[in-house]
Amino acid sequence: MTQASVNRRRVHERYPCSIDATLRVGERALEVRASNISLGGAFFESQESLPLAQDVRVELAIPESGISLEAEATVRWHKPGGFGVQFKSLRAREVWALNRWFSSLEPEGG
């Protein structure tokens, strides 16, 4: 394994999804769709882009749980059609609900 592949390895498995979400930047609300998510972050499909290092507040309903995820995050990367964010921290109940939901899914590339 090369050093580059070691550096690119994710800490958390990513899971494909299709979840409506709202990203808040100050008073502004951006409606987006999460197309993959992990305990570390998410990729949001959007025609609008946010600058790298932009802090946002992510709001979405975790499927099959009745729990809303509300987390601070930072935009870390872009690709055509969207951008990825890294969560700053998740509350214990959000981690529990995500892990419970993930147990019923197949990880990306899995």
N, C-alpha and C positions, 0 to 999 in steps of 0.2 A: 504494500500500500504506500502510495506517495505521500509526502508531507502535505501537498495541496488537498488530497482527498481526506486526510485526517482533519485538516482545518475546516473543510466544508461539511463535515459530518454534523448533523443536527443533534442537539441534546435531547429533544423531545420528538416523538413520532408525530407526523402530520396526518390528519384525517380529512378526506374529501367531504365537502358539505355544500349546502346551498341554503344559506341563512341570511335573511334580511337583517341589516344592522344600521345603526346611526353612529357616525363619528362626529363628535363635537369639538370644534376649534373655537374657543371663546364663546361668543353668542351664535356662531354659525353652526348649522347642522347639515351634514352631508349624508344623504341616503346612499348606501352601498350594499353589496352582497358579498358575504364571506364565501369563498370557494374552497378554502382549506383552513384548518385550525389545529392548534396544538396548545399545550400548556404554556409554551413560550411566546406564541404570537399567532397571527392570522394573515391570510392574503385576502384583500378586498378588491373585487371587480368594480371599476369606476371609470367613467369617461373623463372625469376630472382627477387631476393629480395633486398631491400635497407635497411640499418640499421635504427633502431628506432632513432628518432630525426634528421635524415638526412634532410637537407633543399634541396628542389627541385624547379624547375620552371615548372609549368604545362602549356601546350599549347594544346588547343583543340578548335574545331569549335562548337559553340552552335547551335544545330539543329533549323531550321526554322527561323533563325535570320540574317544570314550573318555576325554575330559578332564572333570574335575569343576571347576566354578567354585566358588570359596570366596572371598567378598569381603565387606568391611565396607561397609555402606550406611546411609542415613538415610531415614526415612519423610518424604516431602515433600508428599503430598496424599492425599485420600480421595475416594471416590465410593461410592454404594451398591454393596455386594458386594465391596469390596476397597480397596486402597490402592497408591500408587506409591512406589517407593524410588529414590534416586539412589545409584549406586555411588561410593564414595570413590576407589577405584583398582582397576584390574584388572592382573593379571600379563600379561606378553607372550604367554605360551602361551594364556591365556584369550582375549585379544584375537584372536590368530591363529585359534583354534578357532571363535570366534563369527563372525569375518569369513568364514571358509571355509563355515560353515553358512549364514550370511546370503546368500551368493552363489547359493544354490539356492532362496531364498525371494523372494516378492513383498513389498515394504514395505507397511505399513498405508497405506491411502488411495492406493496406487499402482496 
